[in-house]
Amino acid sequence: MLFLCENGRNKLMEGHTVEFRGDGWEEPGRYSGKLLECFWDKEDKVWVPMRVRVDKSQPNGMGTFRGVMKSINDGITKEVLLKEIKEIVRLPMYVERIRVDTLAAERRRHGNRRG
């Protein structure tokens, strides 16, 4: 069963299933109540776990779920995303921020060498 967070409560996502595949996932019962990071298998229309998320205490919210599904359905690829990022970082509102962050990182690196 797949649960997401809606209004602070876990909500069962009817019609969505999780399929445990591969080494290390042989005993699905071990993962009951744990947060899992999954990928969407578009062909089989199932969520497939990749890892246990010990760094989180709540599942993703409905907004995150909807955004991820929109990206999947829109066919957003890594290449498209990287192209968009390259265009976004050229916007004036980010140019100065990137310059300042880069200078600060360089100062930290050079400061660490001296110490």
C-alpha positions as a Markdown table, in Angstrom:
| # | Residue | x | y | z |
|---|---|---|---|---|
| 1 | Met | 0.0 | 0.0 | 0.0 |
| 2 | Leu | 1.1 | 3.5 | -0.8 |
| 3 | Phe | 0.5 | 6.4 | 1.7 |
| 4 | Leu | 1.0 | 10.1 | 1.2 |
| 5 | Cys | 0.6 | 12.9 | 3.6 |
| 6 | Glu | -2.6 | 15.1 | 3.3 |
| 7 | Asn | -3.5 | 17.7 | 5.8 |
| 8 | Gly | -1.0 | 16.2 | 8.3 |
| 9 | Arg | -2.5 | 12.7 | 8.0 |
| 10 | Asn | -1.4 | 9.6 | 6.1 |
| 11 | Lys | -3.7 | 9.0 | 3.1 |
| 12 | Leu | -3.9 | 5.6 | 1.4 |
| 13 | Met | -3.4 | 6.1 | -2.3 |
| 14 | Glu | -6.1 | 3.8 | -3.7 |
| 15 | Gly | -5.2 | 2.2 | -7.1 |
| 16 | His | -1.4 | 2.7 | -6.6 |
| 17 | Thr | 0.8 | -0.3 | -5.8 |
| 18 | Val | 4.3 | -0.8 | -4.8 |
| 19 | Glu | 6.3 | -3.7 | -6.3 |
| 20 | Phe | 9.3 | -5.0 | -4.5 |
| 21 | Arg | 12.0 | -6.1 | -7.0 |
| 22 | Gly | 15.6 | -7.3 | -6.8 |
| 23 | Asp | 18.1 | -8.1 | -4.2 |
| 24 | Gly | 17.3 | -6.9 | -0.7 |
| 25 | Trp | 13.6 | -6.5 | -1.3 |
| 26 | Glu | 12.6 | -10.1 | -0.9 |
| 27 | Glu | 10.7 | -9.6 | 2.4 |
| 28 | Pro | 8.2 | -6.7 | 1.8 |
| 29 | Gly | 6.8 | -7.1 | 5.3 |
| 30 | Arg | 10.1 | -5.8 | 6.7 |
| 31 | Tyr | 9.3 | -2.4 | 5.3 |
| 32 | Ser | 5.8 | -2.0 | 6.7 |
| 33 | Gly | 5.5 | 1.5 | 8.3 |
| 34 | Lys | 8.9 | 2.7 | 6.8 |
| 35 | Leu | 9.3 | 5.5 | 4.3 |
| 36 | Leu | 10.6 | 4.3 | 1.0 |
| 37 | Glu | 11.9 | 6.4 | -1.9 |
| 38 | Cys | 10.4 | 4.9 | -5.1 |
| 39 | Phe | 10.6 | 5.3 | -8.8 |
| 40 | Trp | 7.7 | 5.1 | -11.2 |
| 41 | Asp | 7.7 | 2.2 | -13.6 |
| 42 | Lys | 5.7 | 3.7 | -16.4 |
| 43 | Glu | 5.4 | 0.4 | -18.3 |
| 44 | Asp | 4.1 | -1.7 | -15.4 |
| 45 | Lys | 2.4 | 1.3 | -13.7 |
| 46 | Val | 3.8 | 0.5 | -10.3 |
| 47 | Trp | 6.1 | 2.2 | -7.8 |
| 48 | Val | 9.3 | 0.4 | -7.2 |
| 49 | Pro | 11.3 | 1.1 | -4.0 |
| 50 | Met | 14.9 | 2.2 | -4.3 |
| 51 | Arg | 15.9 | 2.9 | -0.7 |
| 52 | Val | 14.6 | 3.4 | 2.9 |
| 53 | Arg | 14.4 | 7.0 | 3.9 |
| 54 | Val | 15.7 | 7.1 | 7.5 |
| 55 | Asp | 16.2 | 10.9 | 7.2 |
| 56 | Lys | 12.4 | 11.6 | 6.9 |
| 57 | Ser | 9.6 | 11.2 | 9.4 |
| 58 | Gln | 6.6 | 11.9 | 7.1 |
| 59 | Pro | 5.8 | 10.8 | 3.6 |
| 60 | Asn | 5.6 | 13.3 | 0.8 |
| 61 | Gly | 2.6 | 15.5 | 0.5 |
| 62 | Met | -0.1 | 15.4 | -2.2 |
| 63 | Gly | 1.4 | 18.5 | -3.9 |
| 64 | Thr | 4.8 | 16.8 | -4.3 |
| 65 | Phe | 3.0 | 13.7 | -5.6 |
| 66 | Arg | 1.0 | 15.7 | -8.1 |
| 67 | Gly | 4.2 | 17.5 | -9.3 |
| 68 | Val | 6.1 | 14.3 | -9.7 |
| 69 | Met | 3.3 | 12.7 | -11.7 |
| 70 | Lys | 3.0 | 15.8 | -13.9 |
| 71 | Ser | 6.7 | 15.7 | -14.6 |
| 72 | Ile | 6.5 | 12.0 | -15.5 |
| 73 | Asn | 3.5 | 12.4 | -17.7 |
| 74 | Asp | 5.0 | 15.5 | -19.4 |
| 75 | Gly | 8.1 | 13.4 | -20.2 |
| 76 | Ile | 10.5 | 15.6 | -18.3 |
| 77 | Thr | 14.0 | 14.1 | -18.9 |
| 78 | Lys | 17.3 | 14.8 | -17.2 |
| 79 | Glu | 18.5 | 16.5 | -20.4 |
| 80 | Val | 15.4 | 18.8 | -20.5 |
| 81 | Leu | 15.8 | 19.6 | -16.8 |
| 82 | Leu | 19.6 | 20.5 | -17.2 |
| 83 | Lys | 18.8 | 22.7 | -20.2 |
| 84 | Glu | 16.2 | 24.6 | -18.2 |
| 85 | Ile | 18.6 | 25.0 | -15.3 |
| 86 | Lys | 21.3 | 26.4 | -17.6 |
| 87 | Glu | 18.7 | 29.0 | -18.9 |
| 88 | Ile | 17.4 | 29.9 | -15.4 |
| 89 | Val | 20.8 | 30.5 | -13.9 |
| 90 | Arg | 21.4 | 33.2 | -16.6 |
| 91 | Leu | 18.5 | 35.3 | -15.4 |
| 92 | Pro | 19.6 | 38.5 | -13.8 |
| 93 | Met | 18.0 | 37.7 | -10.4 |
| 94 | Tyr | 20.4 | 34.7 | -10.1 |
| 95 | Val | 23.6 | 36.0 | -11.7 |
| 96 | Glu | 24.6 | 38.1 | -8.6 |
| 97 | Arg | 23.6 | 35.4 | -6.1 |
| 98 | Ile | 25.7 | 32.8 | -8.0 |
| 99 | Arg | 28.7 | 35.2 | -8.1 |
| 100 | Val | 28.5 | 35.9 | -4.4 |
| 101 | Asp | 28.1 | 32.2 | -3.5 |
| 102 | Thr | 31.0 | 31.3 | -5.7 |
| 103 | Leu | 33.3 | 33.9 | -4.1 |
| 104 | Ala | 32.3 | 32.7 | -0.6 |
| 105 | Ala | 33.0 | 29.1 | -1.6 |
| 106 | Glu | 36.4 | 30.1 | -3.0 |
| 107 | Arg | 37.3 | 32.0 | 0.2 |
| 108 | Arg | 36.3 | 29.0 | 2.3 |
| 109 | Arg | 38.5 | 26.7 | 0.2 |
| 110 | His | 41.5 | 29.0 | 0.3 |
| 111 | Gly | 41.0 | 29.5 | 4.1 |
| 112 | Asn | 41.0 | 25.8 | 4.7 |
| 113 | Arg | 44.3 | 25.3 | 2.9 |
| 114 | Arg | 46.1 | 27.9 | 5.1 |
| 115 | Gly | 44.7 | 26.4 | 8.3 |
